[in-house]
Each structure stands twice: as structure tokens, then as C-alpha cells.
Amino acid sequence: MKSILVAIDFSTRSVPAIARGAALARTAGAKLTVVHIVDGDQSESMASAAEAEAQKLFEKLSENLKSKYDVDPSTLVVRGEPHAEILNAANRADTDLIVVGAHRRDLIRNAFIGTTAERSIRASNIPVLIARSPDGTPYQHPLIALDLKERDLHPLHVSKSMKIFNGTQANIVFAYDLYGNYHLLRHAGATDAELQKYIAEEEGVVRPQAQYILENAGMNPASMILKPALLNAHDPVLEAASERAADLIVVGTKRKQAFQRFRTGSVSKAIMRRAGTDVLVVPPEDL
């Protein structure tokens, strides 16, 4: 990575984003840009006051980053719509990674992170890291979620190339879809033992496929985790993350359809909102 952009709103949710962005910039020797977006819908006097206050806060932040991380950031205060201006700033800086803080779980919607992060991800061709870990320590237990049906290895290749973790440390989770047949069997009166037998048989079918994919990607098949998706595809990923004490989840988003991208996929969106750890969202290869 050569350039990292951190988007902040100066709330406590920004602290993990700043720490992670600065730590990654120091490790990679990358340029660090920190941007704050001032709401463009407010009055001129209020917007000007907010810009002046942000500049003062940035002076203190820059001093702290130089002292703690030996990183000298570029800072930007921009007026406008947050998700659009984050992407504009990222494109101007030729950014390889956007880092944002997590949304507040106790609110349905949050004015900055939540809607902003998700809207940025939907429109972005740049990976977005949602930071929750407060100190930016190196990742030790990354978990990469891959689509077995589409054999989409793009999230694996991108995250490894970014070198934000040691690739040999990563666990790979494949959630294989059993929703339709499993529930048909269940409603037909299959016993728990019969249902478990069906799951085991299906795992026996998909395991060689998953092993082949990992071997061809240069990954150790021992890193593989297979999880049946009985209701949705995000619960198995979150379950695997909990079992392996993952400190980072890597997930891809959907490809474009016709001239418009899908909404942020339900899998990645659910993981973004429910994960208790950092989440790296990788856009599709053809975006």
C-alpha cells in the first residue's frame, strides 16, 4: 500500500480508525491522509465555524500521530455530503485503502458512520476497513470469507496483496448453501439425526472443491473452515470468527449488474453491522 485515507468525525468512534490507519501507514511506509467532512447543508456561519474547529483539532491530532506513530499525516477539511466527499478525497489521493470507524449499534441509523460507511462501500472501488479495535495492533487471526459457488478469490488476493496481515495466518471460511433442501427435509419430517447426516454428506461433497481452490491459491487447506448456511450466509461467517477469535474479517461485495451495482450485499452488510471486530470490505474485481 502506498496511500491510506482515514475518514473521521472526531467522535470516539474515530479513535480506532485513526489508530488503525496510522499503524498501517507506519508499517507500510504509506502516505496517510485524514479527512473530516463538514455538513454542507448547514448555514455558512455554522459551516465556517465547524471548519475552523476541525482545523484546530487536526493540529492536535497531527502532533499526536507524529509522536505515537512517527507518521506525518495530510489533513483535509471538506464541506459536502460525507460519503461522496470521502470517495472524492480518496480518489484525489490515489488511495489504496479507506479506513472508517464503526457505527453505533444502539441507533437505527447514525449520521456519519453507518449510512456513510455503507454508502461509501456501495460506490467505492477501493477496499474499506471498518475499525473497531482501539489500539491498531497487528492482526494475528484474520478470517477471510470466500464464495465457494462463484469461486471468487478476489477478497483473498486483495487482502494478501495489501499486506495488512501475514497471509499464512489467515483462516478461510466457506459457507455452503443448504437452505432449500435442508428446510424441505425438515418440513418433510426428517429427524435431527437425518438432518445432521445430510449436512455431513454435503460437506463431503464441497470439501474437495474447497481444498482444490485453496491449494491453487497457495493457501494451506488446513486453514479451511466449512460451515453450512441454513438460514443465511453471514451467521456461519460470524460463528467461525467467534470460534477462531478472529481480529479481522475480510468479506467481498457483490458484482455489478447491468449499469448499476447491487446494494451492499446482505452478507457483507450484516457482517459489517454485527461483527465485534474489524471488517475489511473488498469491492468486486470488475468494478
C-alpha positions in Angstrom: 0.0 0.0 0.0 1.2 3.5 -0.9 -1.7 5.6 0.3 -4.3 5.3 3.2 -7.2 7.6 3.8 -8.9 7.8 7.2 -12.3 9.4 7.4 -13.2 10.8 10.9 -16.0 12.8 12.6 -13.9 13.5 15.8 -16.2 11.2 17.9 -15.0 8.3 20.0 -15.8 6.0 17.0 -13.0 7.8 15.1 -10.3 6.7 17.6 -10.0 3.1 16.3 -9.9 4.3 12.7 -7.1 6.8 13.4 -5.1 4.2 15.3 -5.5 1.5 12.6 -4.8 3.9 9.8 -1.7 5.3 11.4 -0.4 1.9 12.4 -0.9 0.5 8.9 0.7 3.6 7.3 3.8 3.3 9.6 4.2 -0.4 8.8 3.7 0.0 5.0 5.6 3.3 4.7 2.4 4.7 3.2 1.1 8.2 2.9 -1.6 8.9 5.4 -4.5 11.3 4.7 -7.1 12.1 7.4 -10.3 13.8 6.2 -13.2 15.3 8.1 -16.4 16.2 6.2 -18.4 19.3 7.3 -22.1 19.1 6.6 -22.7 21.2 3.6 -26.5 21.7 4.3 -25.9 23.9 7.3 -25.7 27.7 7.2 -22.5 29.4 6.0 -21.7 30.7 9.5 -22.1 27.3 11.1 -20.2 25.5 8.4 -17.3 28.0 8.7 -17.2 27.6 12.4 -17.2 23.8 12.1 -14.3 24.0 9.6 -12.3 26.3 11.9 -12.8 23.9 14.8 -11.8 20.9 12.7 -8.6 22.6 11.7 -7.7 23.2 15.4 -8.5 19.6 16.2 -6.3 18.4 13.3 -3.3 20.3 14.6 -3.5 18.4 17.9 -4.2 15.1 16.1 -1.2 15.6 13.8 1.1 16.2 16.8 -0.2 13.0 18.5 0.3 10.9 15.4 3.8 12.1 14.8 4.7 11.4 18.5 3.0 8.0 18.8 3.3 6.5 15.3 6.1 8.6 13.7 3.6 9.4 10.9 3.1 12.9 9.5 -0.5 12.9 8.1 -2.0 15.2 5.5 -5.3 16.6 6.8 -8.3 17.7 4.9 -11.5 19.5 5.9 -14.1 19.3 3.2 -17.6 20.6 3.0 -20.3 18.4 1.5 -22.1 15.0 1.6 -19.9 12.7 3.7 -19.9 9.5 1.6 -19.4 11.4 -1.7 -16.6 13.6 -0.3 -14.8 10.6 1.3 -14.6 9.0 -2.1 -13.6 12.2 -3.8 -10.8 12.7 -1.3 -9.7 9.0 -1.7 -9.6 9.3 -5.5 -7.6 12.5 -5.4 -5.1 10.9 -3.0 -4.9 7.8 -5.2 -5.9 5.8 -2.1 -5.4 2.1 -1.7 -7.4 1.8 1.5 -10.2 3.8 3.2 -10.5 3.4 7.0 -13.6 4.4 8.9 -15.0 3.9 12.4 -17.9 1.6 13.2 -21.5 2.8 13.5 -23.2 2.9 16.9 -25.2 -0.3 17.4 -27.7 1.4 19.7 -29.1 3.6 16.9 -31.1 2.5 13.9 -29.1 5.0 11.8 -26.1 7.1 12.5 -25.5 10.5 10.9 -21.9 9.7 10.0 -20.8 6.0 10.2 -23.5 3.5 9.3 -25.1 5.2 6.4 -21.9 6.9 5.4 -19.7 3.8 5.6 -22.3 1.7 3.8 -22.9 4.3 1.1 -19.2 4.7 0.6 -18.7 1.0 0.3 -21.5 0.7 -2.3 -20.0 3.3 -4.5 -16.3 2.6 -3.9 -13.8 0.7 -6.0 -11.4 0.9 -3.0 -11.3 -1.5 -0.1 -12.9 -0.1 3.1 -11.7 -1.1 6.5 -14.2 -0.7 9.4 -12.1 -0.3 12.5 -13.3 -1.4 15.9 -10.0 -2.4 17.7 -9.0 0.6 19.8 -5.2 0.3 19.5 -4.3 -0.7 16.0 -2.2 -3.7 17.0 -1.2 -6.0 14.1 -3.8 -8.6 13.1 -3.0 -12.1 14.4 -6.1 -14.1 13.5 -7.7 -12.8 10.2 -10.6 -14.7 8.8 -11.4 -14.5 5.0 -14.9 -15.3 3.8 -15.0 -16.7 0.3 -17.8 -17.6 -2.1 -17.5 -21.3 -2.9 -20.3 -21.2 -5.5 -18.7 -18.4 -7.6 -15.1 -19.4 -6.7 -14.4 -15.8 -6.1 -10.9 -15.5 -4.6 -10.7 -11.7 -5.1 -11.1 -10.9 -1.4 -8.2 -13.3 -0.6 -5.9 -11.9 -3.3 -6.6 -8.3 -2.4 -6.2 -8.6 1.3 -3.0 -10.6 0.9 -1.5 -8.1 -1.5 -2.3 -5.2 0.9 0.0 -6.9 3.5 -2.1 -5.8 6.4 -1.6 -9.3 7.9 0.6 -12.3 7.4 -1.1 -14.3 4.7 -0.1 -17.6 6.3 -2.0 -16.8 9.4 -5.4 -16.4 7.7 -8.2 -18.8 8.1 -10.6 -19.2 5.2 -14.3 -19.8 5.8 -16.7 -21.2 3.1 -20.4 -21.1 3.9 -22.1 -23.7 1.7 -25.7 -23.2 0.9 -28.1 -25.8 2.2 -31.1 -23.6 2.9 -33.6 -25.0 0.4 -33.0 -28.7 0.7 -32.4 -28.6 4.5 -35.7 -27.0 5.2 -37.5 -29.2 2.7 -36.2 -32.2 4.6 -37.1 -30.7 7.9 -40.7 -29.9 6.9 -41.0 -33.4 5.5 -40.4 -34.8 9.0 -36.7 -35.7 8.9 -35.2 -36.4 12.3 -32.3 -34.4 13.7 -30.0 -37.3 13.1 -31.1 -37.5 9.4 -30.6 -33.7 9.1 -27.1 -34.0 10.5 -26.3 -36.8 8.2 -27.5 -34.7 5.2 -25.2 -31.8 6.3 -22.2 -34.2 6.7 -22.8 -35.7 3.3 -23.0 -32.2 1.7 -19.8 -31.2 3.4 -18.1 -34.3 2.0 -19.1 -33.1 -1.5 -17.9 -29.5 -1.1 -14.7 -30.2 0.9 -12.6 -31.4 -2.1 -13.8 -28.4 -4.1 -12.7 -26.0 -1.3 -9.4 -27.8 -0.8 -8.7 -27.5 -4.6 -9.5 -23.8 -4.5 -7.1 -23.1 -1.6 -4.3 -25.2 -2.9 -4.4 -23.4 -6.2 -4.4 -20.1 -4.3 -1.3 -21.1 -2.5 -3.1 -21.5 0.8 -2.8 -24.3 3.3 -6.0 -26.4 3.2 -5.7 -26.8 6.9 -6.8 -23.2 7.2 -10.2 -24.1 5.7 -13.4 -23.8 7.7 -16.6 -25.2 6.2 -19.9 -24.0 7.6 -23.4 -25.0 6.4 -25.6 -21.9 5.7 -29.0 -23.0 6.9 -30.7 -19.6 7.2 -28.2 -17.1 5.7 -24.6 -16.8 4.8 -23.5 -14.3 7.4 -24.2 -16.3 10.5 -21.7 -19.1 9.6 -19.0 -16.4 9.0 -19.7 -14.7 12.3 -19.8 -18.1 14.1 -16.4 -19.0 12.6 -15.0 -15.6 13.6 -16.1 -16.2 17.2 -14.7 -19.8 17.2 -11.3 -18.7 15.9 -11.1 -15.5 17.9 -10.7 -13.6 14.6 -9.5 -10.0 14.9 -10.2 -9.2 11.3 -13.0 -10.4 8.9 -12.4 -10.0 5.2 -15.5 -10.1 3.0 -16.3 -9.2 -0.6 -19.3 -7.4 -2.0 -21.4 -8.3 -5.0 -20.6 -7.6 -8.6 -22.3 -5.0 -10.8 -25.4 -5.9 -12.6 -26.0 -4.1 -15.9 -25.2 -0.4 -15.3 -25.7 -0.4 -11.5 -24.1 -2.1 -8.6 -26.0 -4.2 -6.3 -26.7 -2.8 -2.9 -24.0 -3.7 -0.4 -24.6 -7.4 -0.2 -26.7 -8.6 2.6 -23.8 -10.8 3.8 -21.3 -8.1 3.9 -23.8 -5.6 5.4 -24.8 -8.0 8.2 -21.2 -8.7 9.0 -20.3 -5.0 9.0 -23.1 -4.3 11.4 -22.8 -7.3 13.7 -19.2 -8.2 13.9 -17.4 -7.4 17.1 -14.1 -7.0 15.3 -12.5 -5.1 12.4 -14.0 -5.8 8.9 -12.3 -5.3 5.6 -14.8 -5.0 2.7 -13.3 -5.7 -0.7 -15.2 -4.4 -3.8 -15.7 -6.8 -6.7 -12.9 -7.3 -9.2 -14.9 -5.9 -12.1 -15.9 -2.6 -10.5 
